[in-house]
Amino acid sequence: DNLNIIKYNTLGQYGKVVQNQQKYDSGNVSCLIGDFKAVESFNTAIELGCKYSYNSLAYMYYHGFGVEKDLAKCVSLLEESIKYNVPNGYNNLGIYYFYENDYEKAIKYFEKAVEFNSYLGYYNLGKCYYLGKGVEIDYEKALKYLLYAEKYNVGTTYYYLDLYYTEGKATNIDYIKALEYNEKGAKLNLLNCIKNVANYCYYNCYNINNYSKAFEYFKLAASLGDEDSLYIISSMYEAGLGVKQNYAKAMEWALKSAKKNDRRAFNLIGHMYYTGICVDVDYAKAFENFTKAAELDLDFGYYNLGLCYLYGKYIDQDYTKAYECFNKSNHLGASKIKLGYMYYNGYHVNKDIDKAIEYYKEAYKTNKDASTSLAIHYYDLKI
């Protein structure tokens, strides 16, 4: 009988692992068969007296894997499991009540899980103390529980440990330590940790600057479905940051990003068509992409669209629309330069040298390129 218990629980666990590895799809016959076999095995194991299968079967009912989703049945099975003091039975009941916003019950079950040495219980109890759910906020106590869970590689623990060491909660601020915890989480393919490592290295957060490492982690994040990383990879190829400059690759990744409706990608694609980088100059495609970026309220989208109207690229020259675009993005130094240019020449607006100089001076504060325009016009006016 003991061998049969092991056999059926193992079969059930195997079936559960298989369905976790695959994307659950109602049309995927093999996956459905795998789920039903798992449920059948767990039920058989329970009949044979395997206490742990209550928790495993509850998991199937909670997610609707191989059976119709049934939260009441899930809770009932978990309550059966804790009659045998199954540690994760306590933990999973705690999770259920946590998301039902019954934090007092959640705390009670997490504490029982810890009593029976459930590392997941330690994590969830630590989270409650960190967030102040069902208990007073206690960062020191939370840290104690979270560090215990971290020993067992409980992935989401790393998210909270990052906050401890970047914000100095119950610890000294230690950005290198935060990076180390995020790298541990990244090894478990935790997207938040992967993005943290990438962002710290890319944006030189806390003086951690490493473009090649950032590129590596952004690519990993993209492979896990992170849409924001698609554009960043494109921009790194374009600028040659952390990777050899490759405009064709930049366009390839920008097109992937544009499919996700990223306004920055539309702007970059437009820029490449406008300037003829790795593609033939195509003002029609540039205008189309700048328009999409502007419609999504990207400041550089407005600026580049303004250039098309100002110089008549693809469309008829239209100073009124050019002025509108530059004005919508007038916090950009580049747009201030163009507004100064329009006032200096009287395009759409009455010619106003003082106003033009005012815009050039404002632009110079954020964009040193404005100094050229400013110097030229000061010279022309003999100021």
Buried (B, 14 or more C-beta within 10 A) or exposed (E): EEEBBEBBBEBBBBBBEBBEEEEBEEEBEEBBEBBBBBBBBBBBBBEBEBBBBBBBBBBBBBBBBBBEEBEEBBBBBBEBBBEEEBBBBBBBBBBBBBEEEBBEBBBBBBBBBBEBEBBBBBBBBBBBBBBEBBBEEBBEBBBBBBBBBBEEEBBBBBBBBBBBBBEEBBBEEBBEBBBBBBBBBBEEEBBBBBBBBBBBBBEEBBEBEBBEBBBBBBBBBBEEEBBBBBBBBBBBBBEEBBBEEBBEBBBBBBBBBBEEEBBBBBBBBBBBBBEEBBBEEBBEBBBBBBBBBBEBEBBBBBBBBBBBBBEEBBEEEBBEBBBBBBBBBBEBBBBBBBBBBBBBEEBBBEEBBEBBBBBBEBBBEEBEEBEEBBEEBEEEEEE
